[in-house]
Each structure stands twice: as C-alpha cells, then as structure tokens.
C-alpha cells in the first residue's frame, strides 16, 4: 500500500513520520511531480497536477474540515474524498465562539477601550435572554458550538439543510425556515460549509433580518470568507443595524493591509485560527480510516460532491 502526502504551505515531514509510525505496513512518501501512483493521499490544497498524476487513488484525505477548495479540482470518479470528523477542532471552535459571544454580550470590548483611555466605567448588565444565538450549520463543529453556548444559558437556535434534533437547541431546517431562524436570533454564528448555495449567504438582506429586523445583531464568522459579502457588512455596522462582528475568515487571506475590516471600530479580526488541525489526532483518525477502507468497510466523513460537504 502506498500513501502520498501533498501539503501546500505545510511541512510534510511530521505528517509523513506520523503516518509511517501509524501504518508501518505502508510506503509513505512526499509527493513530487512524476512520483509513483499511490493508493491513498493526505492533502491540503493540492494542485490539479497532483490529482492528474494520481488517477487510481481510493482515498483522498483532507487535513482540514473544509473541502470547498478541493472540490474545485477534477477528482477521479472512484476516489473518495474524506474530511476529518473533528480532530480536536470542535472544542477549539466552541472556545472561540463562546469567547466572541461573551466578549460582546458583557461589553468587554468597550471596557478594554475605556481602560486604554484611563477611564473607570460601569455598564448595566444585559439580559442574556435578549441575546439569542443562532448557529448556521449543525455538523460536528456546529453541534458542539451550539451545546457549548447553551451551557451559558443563552437561548440557542440552529439551522441546517436537513432536520436535526439537539437537546436545548431550537432547530430550524431548510430554506423555508431560514428567515424564521434569522428573526429568532440576535447573534449569528456561521459554521456552514461553502457551497454554490451558501456563497454570499451573509449579505445585507439576510443580516438585516437578525433580531426580528431590529438593530443590534452581531456576526461571528468562522466558516469561510466567501460566505460574507464584504461590501454589505460595513454599511450595516455604520447604520447600527449590526452592533459588531468578529471575523476569523476572509475572501482574501491574509487579509490585505489596506482592507477596511482592519480599522473598523466594530470589527474584530483574527487570522483564521479559530480551530487548527491537531496533527497527532488527525493522523490516528486518517490511519484508522485507511485501514477500514482497505478492509472494504465504509468510513465516516466521505464528502458528497453534489452537496459540497
């Protein structure tokens, strides 16, 4: 069994060493153009040339949760594209979202600004029942985030393409319930996969429906930058329709130095670090799935190319 590793902008050596230790029966090598065809591949942002040279791949394992970039490439029909189920990312994502939510709800950003100015201030406590949180996307990451937020006794809603049932979460499903979901939520957390249908879903129209159309909505985007229409966000913030936004993902990364998101007082920027892949956990998971596939067993995380996730 041959496994090839192709990790654009990532060091391949630790992955190769880990896969060799986890799968001693396999030949594991870094991909170079013209390399011998492999049975499975572990990749991040591979070039089309890589896939053209690997027509016999049975498993194509992506080391990140999002597979939108991979699905833009031409993949052989028999190749199963497999995403990570979790690999330590869900707890990180829950931490990030809860931090962003509580920072906004408790107005810690305002306290920070006043402290820098040397002002001792007091703000009236706000009612958490007035800050319903809506989680878009109820996969592994979204469900973990929704449950974590509920622990802080915020009302929690969730929206997904197909119906879900999660204890303590008001679940909405399908296009027909999307507006109801937005109207019932004041803080919007985006964890959707990026597909043709979801590209640009965070726009002037949808974001204006938060909180029943009343001012004061808040956006947390930790999915993909292309979900957001950049030019629609700042007018909503300037008008007060949105109270703020915390953004971890962007249409262009790194975020260009002159981009207005850097300097807007109501936007907090972080550098796509809300949840990072934990290598050792990922290697164990990938190795287990490769062995299962070699035995002819079904594995979790196989991507439906039609749906895009």
C-alpha positions as a Python dict, from the first residue, in 0.01 Angstrom:
ca = {
    (1, 'X'): (0, 0, 0),
    (2, 'X'): (136, 340, -100),
    (3, 'X'): (38, 669, 61),
    (4, 'X'): (145, 1005, -79),
    (5, 'X'): (143, 1334, 109),
    (6, 'X'): (86, 1668, -67),
    (7, 'X'): (54, 1960, 173),
    (8, 'X'): (75, 2304, 16),
    (9, 'X'): (207, 2564, 264),
    (10, 'X'): (251, 2296, 534),
    (11, 'X'): (559, 2100, 639),
    (12, 'X'): (509, 1742, 517),
    (13, 'X'): (780, 1573, 729),
    (14, 'X'): (586, 1548, 1059),
    (15, 'X'): (286, 1404, 876),
    (16, 'X'): (499, 1154, 688),
    (17, 'X'): (674, 1041, 1007),
    (18, 'X'): (344, 1009, 1192),
    (19, 'X'): (176, 814, 911),
    (20, 'X'): (475, 579, 886),
    (21, 'X'): (451, 509, 1258),
    (22, 'X'): (73, 460, 1244),
    (23, 'X'): (82, 248, 925),
    (24, 'X'): (414, 58, 929),
    (25, 'X'): (289, -172, 655),
    (26, 'X'): (258, 121, 411),
    (27, 'X'): (507, 311, 199),
    (28, 'X'): (454, 678, 283),
    (29, 'X'): (626, 943, 72),
    (30, 'X'): (608, 1312, -3),
    (31, 'X'): (469, 1386, -348),
    (32, 'X'): (690, 1523, -618),
    (33, 'X'): (585, 1559, -983),
    (34, 'X'): (616, 1226, -1160),
    (35, 'X'): (608, 1021, -839),
    (36, 'X'): (471, 667, -841),
    (37, 'X'): (91, 640, -819),
    (38, 'X'): (-49, 587, -470),
    (39, 'X'): (-348, 412, -318),
    (40, 'X'): (-433, 693, -73),
    (41, 'X'): (-330, 1055, -35),
    (42, 'X'): (-320, 1301, 254),
    (43, 'X'): (-352, 1653, 120),
    (44, 'X'): (-403, 2021, 177),
    (45, 'X'): (-467, 2244, -126),
    (46, 'X'): (-304, 2009, -379),
    (47, 'X'): (-252, 2131, -737),
    (48, 'X'): (-453, 1980, -1021),
    (49, 'X'): (-130, 1821, -1148),
    (50, 'X'): (-118, 1609, -833),
    (51, 'X'): (-465, 1467, -897),
    (52, 'X'): (-396, 1419, -1267),
    (53, 'X'): (-95, 1204, -1175),
    (54, 'X'): (-291, 1001, -918),
    (55, 'X'): (-584, 854, -1115),
    (56, 'X'): (-600, 539, -904),
    (57, 'X'): (-649, 697, -562),
    (58, 'X'): (-907, 520, -349),
    (59, 'X'): (-899, 769, -61),
    (60, 'X'): (-818, 1141, -67),
    (61, 'X'): (-788, 1264, 291),
    (62, 'X'): (-810, 1639, 355),
    (63, 'X'): (-634, 1759, 672),
    (64, 'X'): (-882, 2042, 731),
    (65, 'X'): (-1255, 2044, 796),
    (66, 'X'): (-1346, 2247, 486),
    (67, 'X'): (-1322, 2079, 145),
    (68, 'X'): (-1451, 2358, -80),
    (69, 'X'): (-1110, 2426, -237),
    (70, 'X'): (-1055, 2055, -301),
    (71, 'X'): (-1391, 2015, -473),
    (72, 'X'): (-1298, 2283, -727),
    (73, 'X'): (-1045, 2037, -871),
    (74, 'X'): (-1112, 1743, -1102),
    (75, 'X'): (-1107, 1427, -892),
    (76, 'X'): (-1126, 1076, -1041),
    (77, 'X'): (-1477, 925, -1008),
    (78, 'X'): (-1365, 630, -797),
    (79, 'X'): (-1174, 847, -547),
    (80, 'X'): (-1349, 904, -217),
    (81, 'X'): (-1281, 1250, -73),
    (82, 'X'): (-1274, 1219, 306),
    (83, 'X'): (-1276, 1506, 555),
    (84, 'X'): (-1172, 1499, 919),
    (85, 'X'): (-1459, 1433, 1158),
    (86, 'X'): (-1321, 1653, 1433),
    (87, 'X'): (-952, 1603, 1513),
    (88, 'X'): (-962, 1834, 1813),
    (89, 'X'): (-1119, 2122, 1622),
    (90, 'X'): (-1467, 2123, 1775),
    (91, 'X'): (-1352, 2215, 2126),
    (92, 'X'): (-1134, 2494, 1984),
    (93, 'X'): (-1424, 2625, 1779),
    (94, 'X'): (-1651, 2617, 2083),
    (95, 'X'): (-1390, 2813, 2282),
    (96, 'X'): (-1358, 3074, 2010),
    (97, 'X'): (-1731, 3127, 1963),
    (98, 'X'): (-1803, 3141, 2336),
    (99, 'X'): (-1520, 3392, 2379),
    (100, 'X'): (-1654, 3610, 2096),
    (101, 'X'): (-2011, 3587, 2223),
    (102, 'X'): (-1929, 3666, 2585),
    (103, 'X'): (-1689, 3944, 2491),
    (104, 'X'): (-1972, 4111, 2301),
    (105, 'X'): (-2251, 4034, 2549),
    (106, 'X'): (-2054, 4151, 2854),
    (107, 'X'): (-1919, 4451, 2657),
    (108, 'X'): (-1560, 4363, 2737),
    (109, 'X'): (-1452, 4531, 2414),
    (110, 'X'): (-1593, 4860, 2543),
    (111, 'X'): (-1427, 4809, 2882),
    (112, 'X'): (-1095, 4747, 2706),
    (113, 'X'): (-1125, 5070, 2509),
    (114, 'X'): (-1212, 5271, 2819),
    (115, 'X'): (-930, 5113, 3019),
    (116, 'X'): (-682, 5212, 2750),
    (117, 'X'): (-812, 5568, 2784),
    (118, 'X'): (-770, 5554, 3164),
    (119, 'X'): (-1144, 5566, 3234),
    (120, 'X'): (-1312, 5368, 3513),
    (121, 'X'): (-1659, 5281, 3385),
    (122, 'X'): (-1969, 5084, 3469),
    (123, 'X'): (-2221, 4930, 3233),
    (124, 'X'): (-2562, 4799, 3322),
    (125, 'X'): (-2584, 4418, 3298),
    (126, 'X'): (-2773, 4293, 2995),
    (127, 'X'): (-3030, 4012, 2989),
    (128, 'X'): (-2893, 3703, 2817),
    (129, 'X'): (-3247, 3609, 2716),
    (130, 'X'): (-3229, 3909, 2482),
    (131, 'X'): (-2924, 3763, 2306),
    (132, 'X'): (-3048, 3451, 2132),
    (133, 'X'): (-2763, 3283, 1944),
    (134, 'X'): (-2820, 3128, 1603),
    (135, 'X'): (-2574, 2867, 1476),
    (136, 'X'): (-2576, 2817, 1099),
    (137, 'X'): (-2460, 2464, 1022),
    (138, 'X'): (-2518, 2178, 1266),
    (139, 'X'): (-2246, 1933, 1169),
    (140, 'X'): (-1985, 1807, 1415),
    (141, 'X'): (-1846, 2156, 1478),
    (142, 'X'): (-2182, 2336, 1479),
    (143, 'X'): (-2344, 2095, 1720),
    (144, 'X'): (-2051, 2123, 1962),
    (145, 'X'): (-2068, 2504, 1944),
    (146, 'X'): (-2444, 2512, 1998),
    (147, 'X'): (-2418, 2287, 2305),
    (148, 'X'): (-2132, 2493, 2447),
    (149, 'X'): (-2324, 2820, 2408),
    (150, 'X'): (-2629, 2665, 2574),
    (151, 'X'): (-2418, 2597, 2886),
    (152, 'X'): (-2404, 2973, 2941),
    (153, 'X'): (-2786, 2984, 2939),
    (154, 'X'): (-2825, 3183, 2620),
    (155, 'X'): (-3122, 3084, 2404),
    (156, 'X'): (-2975, 2883, 2117),
    (157, 'X'): (-3114, 2822, 1769),
    (158, 'X'): (-2965, 2612, 1493),
    (159, 'X'): (-3022, 2599, 1120),
    (160, 'X'): (-2929, 2318, 884),
    (161, 'X'): (-3022, 2190, 542),
    (162, 'X'): (-3183, 1874, 681),
    (163, 'X'): (-3376, 1840, 1009),
    (164, 'X'): (-3175, 1789, 1328),
    (165, 'X'): (-3271, 1737, 1691),
    (166, 'X'): (-3032, 1868, 1956),
    (167, 'X'): (-3130, 1892, 2320),
    (168, 'X'): (-3156, 2254, 2432),
    (169, 'X'): (-3136, 2392, 2077),
    (170, 'X'): (-3429, 2524, 1874),
    (171, 'X'): (-3366, 2357, 1537),
    (172, 'X'): (-3476, 2505, 1205),
    (173, 'X'): (-3426, 2323, 875),
    (174, 'X'): (-3447, 2406, 508),
    (175, 'X'): (-3485, 2720, 303),
    (176, 'X'): (-3846, 2768, 415),
    (177, 'X'): (-3738, 2816, 779),
    (178, 'X'): (-3427, 3025, 717),
    (179, 'X'): (-3593, 3364, 769),
    (180, 'X'): (-3763, 3236, 1086),
    (181, 'X'): (-3424, 3126, 1215),
    (182, 'X'): (-3265, 3465, 1141),
    (183, 'X'): (-3550, 3656, 1301),
    (184, 'X'): (-3528, 3447, 1619),
    (185, 'X'): (-3151, 3503, 1653),
    (186, 'X'): (-2960, 3814, 1760),
    (187, 'X'): (-2606, 3675, 1744),
    (188, 'X'): (-2533, 3480, 1426),
    (189, 'X'): (-2255, 3218, 1417),
    (190, 'X'): (-2167, 3089, 1071),
    (191, 'X'): (-2036, 2732, 1051),
    (192, 'X'): (-2179, 2634, 714),
    (193, 'X'): (-1978, 2452, 450),
    (194, 'X'): (-1903, 2668, 147),
    (195, 'X'): (-2112, 2555, -149),
    (196, 'X'): (-2274, 2718, -451),
    (197, 'X'): (-2586, 2773, -241),
    (198, 'X'): (-2411, 2923, 62),
    (199, 'X'): (-2161, 3152, -112),
    (200, 'X'): (-2253, 3511, -21),
    (201, 'X'): (-2524, 3399, 222),
    (202, 'X'): (-2413, 3662, 475),
    (203, 'X'): (-2533, 3973, 295),
    (204, 'X'): (-2730, 4292, 351),
    (205, 'X'): (-3065, 4117, 315),
    (206, 'X'): (-3001, 3821, 544),
    (207, 'X'): (-2807, 4009, 812),
    (208, 'X'): (-3080, 4275, 828),
    (209, 'X'): (-3327, 4005, 934),
    (210, 'X'): (-3141, 3922, 1254),
    (211, 'X'): (-3316, 4000, 1579),
    (212, 'X'): (-3653, 4028, 1406),
    (213, 'X'): (-3519, 4309, 1191),
    (214, 'X'): (-3440, 4524, 1494),
    (215, 'X'): (-3096, 4688, 1530),
    (216, 'X'): (-2828, 4523, 1739),
    (217, 'X'): (-2742, 4198, 1562),
    (218, 'X'): (-2390, 4057, 1587),
    (219, 'X'): (-2198, 3835, 1345),
    (220, 'X'): (-1935, 3569, 1420),
    (221, 'X'): (-1794, 3413, 1102),
    (222, 'X'): (-1566, 3112, 1148),
    (223, 'X'): (-1653, 2916, 834),
    (224, 'X'): (-1530, 3070, 507),
    (225, 'X'): (-1469, 3427, 399),
    (226, 'X'): (-1670, 3378, 80),
    (227, 'X'): (-1986, 3333, 286),
    (228, 'X'): (-1975, 3708, 355),
    (229, 'X'): (-2037, 3987, 107),
    (230, 'X'): (-1768, 4226, 235),
    (231, 'X'): (-1921, 4541, 88),
    (232, 'X'): (-2251, 4477, 269),
    (233, 'X'): (-2108, 4448, 619),
    (234, 'X'): (-1970, 4796, 691),
    (235, 'X'): (-2290, 4986, 596),
    (236, 'X'): (-2484, 4761, 834),
    (237, 'X'): (-2236, 4837, 1112),
    (238, 'X'): (-2228, 5210, 1041),
    (239, 'X'): (-2608, 5232, 1047),
    (240, 'X'): (-2630, 5042, 1377),
    (241, 'X'): (-2829, 4758, 1224),
    (242, 'X'): (-2541, 4538, 1334),
    (243, 'X'): (-2365, 4611, 1662),
    (244, 'X'): (-2044, 4440, 1560),
    (245, 'X'): (-1870, 4143, 1405),
    (246, 'X'): (-1588, 3905, 1490),
    (247, 'X'): (-1433, 3760, 1176),
    (248, 'X'): (-1180, 3478, 1151),
    (249, 'X'): (-1207, 3404, 778),
    (250, 'X'): (-1187, 3630, 474),
    (251, 'X'): (-1236, 3636, 98),
    (252, 'X'): (-864, 3708, 59),
    (253, 'X'): (-617, 3564, 310),
    (254, 'X'): (-402, 3704, 456),
    (255, 'X'): (-639, 3999, 484),
    (256, 'X'): (-485, 4281, 273),
    (257, 'X'): (-315, 4554, 475),
    (258, 'X'): (-547, 4829, 350),
    (259, 'X'): (-870, 4634, 391),
    (260, 'X'): (-1127, 4840, 588),
    (261, 'X'): (-1201, 4549, 821),
    (262, 'X'): (-866, 4611, 996),
    (263, 'X'): (-958, 4959, 1113),
    (264, 'X'): (-1332, 4948, 1164),
    (265, 'X'): (-1408, 5000, 1536),
    (266, 'X'): (-1691, 4745, 1537),
    (267, 'X'): (-1496, 4462, 1372),
    (268, 'X'): (-1256, 4225, 1546),
    (269, 'X'): (-1020, 4039, 1314),
    (270, 'X'): (-837, 3713, 1391),
    (271, 'X'): (-607, 3534, 1141),
    (272, 'X'): (-803, 3216, 1055),
    (273, 'X'): (-708, 3050, 1380),
    (274, 'X'): (-1043, 2969, 1541),
    (275, 'X'): (-972, 2594, 1515),
    (276, 'X'): (-644, 2444, 1398),
    (277, 'X'): (-590, 2085, 1293),
    (278, 'X'): (-424, 1878, 1567),
    (279, 'X'): (-177, 1665, 1376),
    (280, 'X'): (-141, 1359, 1603),
    (281, 'X'): (-518, 1318, 1642),
    (282, 'X'): (-564, 1364, 1267),
    (283, 'X'): (-302, 1105, 1179),
    (284, 'X'): (-463, 846, 1406),
    (285, 'X'): (-802, 917, 1251),
    (286, 'X'): (-673, 902, 893),
    (287, 'X'): (-481, 581, 960),
    (288, 'X'): (-791, 419, 1105),
    (289, 'X'): (-997, 516, 803),
    (290, 'X'): (-735, 391, 557),
    (291, 'X'): (-729, 54, 729),
    (292, 'X'): (-1110, 40, 724),
    (293, 'X'): (-1118, 123, 353),
    (294, 'X'): (-858, -145, 282),
    (295, 'X'): (-1091, -393, 455),
    (296, 'X'): (-1375, -278, 233),
    (297, 'X'): (-1561, -103, 514),
    (298, 'X'): (-1748, 228, 492),
    (299, 'X'): (-1590, 525, 671),
    (300, 'X'): (-1733, 844, 816),
    (301, 'X'): (-1663, 1181, 661),
    (302, 'X'): (-1692, 1086, 292),
    (303, 'X'): (-1782, 1404, 102),
    (304, 'X'): (-2090, 1421, -119),
    (305, 'X'): (-1960, 1619, -418),
    (306, 'X'): (-2314, 1718, -514),
    (307, 'X'): (-2380, 1879, -179),
    (308, 'X'): (-2028, 2011, -136),
    (309, 'X'): (-1969, 1861, 211),
}
